[in-house]
Amino acid sequence: MIFVEEEIRFYRFGSIFEYQENWYVYFGYDPETGKLFAAKILDERLTRSLQQMSMRYAARPNHPLCDGLSLHFCILTTDEVKNRAASFHRTGDVNLDGGISSLEKTLNEADTAKLKEMILNDRAMPPTLVNIVKMLNE
């Protein structure tokens, strides 16, 4: 993980990076566990599918999909990713083996604030991620 730590050391909450032709928004990194916290930015087609699935399961809150982060997402407003979802599915399980590249793009303030609020107020979020965001707000 040292290689990845070196690659992400200048990233901040809301930085957008690319890994294996997918875009991600960076939330934070826990050096103790080696976990990188990021949300995959879905393309427009997958965003629509996720929105439809979310509406379908909204009326079934006891369904197993509703317990985890599978249906948790944020529709972004930043120009480069406008109307695309940042999906929280597997947020704490982003396993990168190097080869990530900065797109030198950052989410706008509204998206950053919305994501932080979601992380801090959603009980399904990984506790380590919640702590990372709390430290950012101090």
Secondary structure, DSSP 4 states (H G I P E B T S, - for coil): -HHHHHHHTT--TTEEEEETTEEEEEEEEETTTTEEEEEEE--HHHHHHHHHHHHHHHT-TTSHHHHSSTT-EEE--SGGGTT-EEE-TTGGGB---S--EEEEEE--HHHHHHHHHHHHH-TTS-HHHHHHHHHHH-
